[in-house]
C-alpha cells in the first residue's frame, strides 16, 4: 500500500490552507479586520462557517491530486486553465466527511467507479476528463 504523493501544483485554497495552517491559524484569520477577513475568505470561496473545517483539512493536498489522477484529470492543467474550479474542488474535498475512507480506497488502488461512489467531487472530475 502506498500513500498518494502530493501534487506539485496548488490552487488558492491549498495555498491558504498551507499558509494559515500551523500555530494560531484561525486566530490569525480572526484577527483581521472584518472586511479584510471577508475578502480573504471570499477569494478562497469560503465563509466564516466553512473556514475552520477547511483550515483543519490536511487531507486535501494528498487526496485530491490522487483522486484527480484516478479520474483522468491533469491537476496542473486545471490549475493553469481553471484556478477557480481547482479552488472549488479543494473546498469540497476539505469539507468531505469521508476523507479516511477515501484515503484507504486510494491507497488500496480502487477503481474510478468505486471512488466515484464516495467522492463529492466525482461528477466534476469526470466532466473534466
C-alpha positions in Angstrom: 0.0 0.0 0.0 1.3 3.4 -0.9 0.0 6.8 0.2 -0.8 9.2 -2.7 2.0 11.7 -3.3 1.2 15.4 -3.0 0.8 17.3 -6.3 3.4 19.7 -7.5 0.6 22.3 -8.0 -1.7 24.0 -5.6 -4.6 26.5 -6.0 -5.6 29.4 -3.9 -7.5 27.2 -1.4 -4.4 24.9 -0.9 -2.1 28.0 -0.6 -4.5 29.4 2.1 -4.5 26.0 3.8 -0.7 25.9 3.8 -0.3 29.5 4.7 -2.9 29.6 7.5 -2.1 26.2 8.9 0.2 26.0 11.9 0.0 27.7 15.2 -2.9 30.1 15.7 -4.1 29.9 12.0 -7.7 30.6 12.9 -6.7 33.2 15.4 -4.7 35.0 12.7 -7.7 34.9 10.4 -10.0 36.2 13.1 -7.5 39.0 13.9 -8.1 40.5 10.5 -10.5 43.4 10.2 -13.9 42.0 9.3 -13.8 43.5 5.8 -10.3 42.0 5.1 -11.3 38.6 6.6 -14.4 38.5 4.4 -12.3 39.3 1.3 -9.7 36.6 2.1 -12.4 34.1 2.7 -14.4 35.1 -0.4 -11.2 34.9 -2.6 -11.0 31.2 -1.5 -14.7 30.6 -1.8 -15.1 30.2 1.9 -17.3 31.7 4.6 -16.9 32.1 8.4 -18.8 28.9 8.7 -16.7 26.7 6.4 -13.3 28.3 7.0 -12.5 26.4 10.3 -13.2 23.0 8.7 -11.2 23.8 5.6 -8.2 25.2 7.6 -8.0 21.9 9.5 -8.3 19.7 6.5 -4.8 18.4 5.9 -6.0 15.6 3.7 -6.7 17.8 0.6 -3.0 18.0 -0.5 -2.7 14.2 -0.7 -6.2 13.0 -1.6 -7.3 15.5 -4.2 -4.3 15.0 -6.6 -4.7 11.2 -6.3 -8.4 11.5 -7.0 -7.8 13.7 -9.9 -5.3 11.3 -11.4 -7.6 8.4 -10.8 -10.4 10.2 -12.7 -8.0 11.0 -15.5 -7.7 14.7 -14.8 -4.4 16.6 -15.1 -4.3 18.9 -12.0 -1.6 21.1 -13.5 -3.8 21.9 -16.4 -6.8 22.6 -14.2 -4.7 24.9 -12.0 -3.5 26.8 -15.1 -6.7 27.0 -17.0 -9.3 27.0 -14.2 -7.9 28.0 -10.9 -11.4 28.9 -9.7 -12.5 25.3 -10.4 -9.5 24.0 -8.6 -10.4 26.1 -5.5 -13.9 24.6 -5.6 -12.6 21.1 -5.8 -10.2 21.8 -2.9 -13.0 23.3 -0.8 -15.4 20.3 -1.5 -12.6 17.9 -0.7 -11.8 19.8 2.5 -15.4 19.6 3.7 -15.8 15.9 2.8 -16.7 13.7 5.7 -15.3 10.6 4.0 -11.6 11.5 3.9 -10.5 8.5 5.9 -12.3 6.1 3.7 -11.1 7.9 0.6 -7.5 7.7 1.8 -7.9 3.9 2.3 -9.6 3.4 -1.1 -6.9 5.4 -3.0 -4.1 3.6 -1.1 -5.6 0.2 -2.0 -5.7 1.1 -5.7 -9.5 1.4 -6.0 -11.1 1.8 -9.4 -12.6 5.1 -10.6 -16.2 3.8 -10.3 -15.5 2.7 -6.7 -14.1 6.1 -5.8 -16.9 7.9 -7.6 -19.4 6.3 -5.2 -17.7 8.1 -2.3 -16.3 11.3 -3.7 -18.4 14.5 -3.8 -16.1 15.8 -6.5 -16.6 12.8 -8.8 -19.1 14.3 -11.2 -16.9 17.4 -11.6 -13.8 15.3 -12.1 -15.5 13.1 -14.6 -16.7 16.2 -16.5 -13.1 17.4 -16.7 -11.8 14.3 -18.4 
